[in-house]
């Protein structure tokens, strides 16, 4: 009976160590994934801001060209 208990204890200790290794690996993967998602999120934010800024610049430039055309048209009259 004692031998069975000691054998089971040894098995459980081995399972515990194995489980702890798996847990550590999963936590490392989770941390890497979190970092990757943060980088992707940051890149998206920057690209959205640049896209928005470019649209604003295009809009302002377009308005400026139209205003300049109107002024030139008025000067011709």
N, C-alpha and C positions, 0 to 999 in steps of 0.2 A: 504494500500500500504506500509506504513512504517513497519508494522508488518511482511509483506512478506520479505522486505529487511533485517530486523533484523534477521529473521529466516534463510534466505539464508546466511547471514554473519556468523551466529553461525555454520551452516553446513560447510561452507568453512573453518572456523578456525579449526573445528574438523578434517576435511580432511587434513589440513595442518599438524596438530600435528601427525596424523596417518602416513602420508607420511614421515615426518621427522623421526619417529621411525623406519619405514621400511628401510629408507635410512641408518640410523645408524647401523641397524642390518646387512644390506648388506655390508657396509663398514667394519664392524668387521669381517664378514665372508671372505671378500676379503683379509684382512690383515692376517687372519689365514691361508688362502690358500696360500698366497704369502710366508709366513714363512715355511709352509710345503714343498712347491716346492723348496725353497732354501735349506732346509735340505736334500731333496731327491737328488737334483743336487749335493750337496757337497758329499753325500755318494757315488753317482755314480763316481764322480771324484776320490775320494780316492780309490774305488775298481778298477777303471781302472788303476790308478797308481800302485797299489799293483799287479794287474794282469800283467801289463807291466814289473814291476820290477821282478816278479817271473819268467816270461818268459826269461828275460835277464839273471837272475841268473842261470836258467836251461841251457840256451845256453852256458854260460861261463863255468859252471860245466861240461857240456857235452864235450866242447872243451878241457878242462883241462884233463878229463879222456882220451880222444882220444890222446892228446899229450903225456900223461904219458904212454899210451899203445905203442905208436910209439917209445918212448925212450926205453922202456923195450924190445921191439921187436928188435931194433937196437943193444942193448946190448947183446942179445942172438946170434946175427950173428957174 
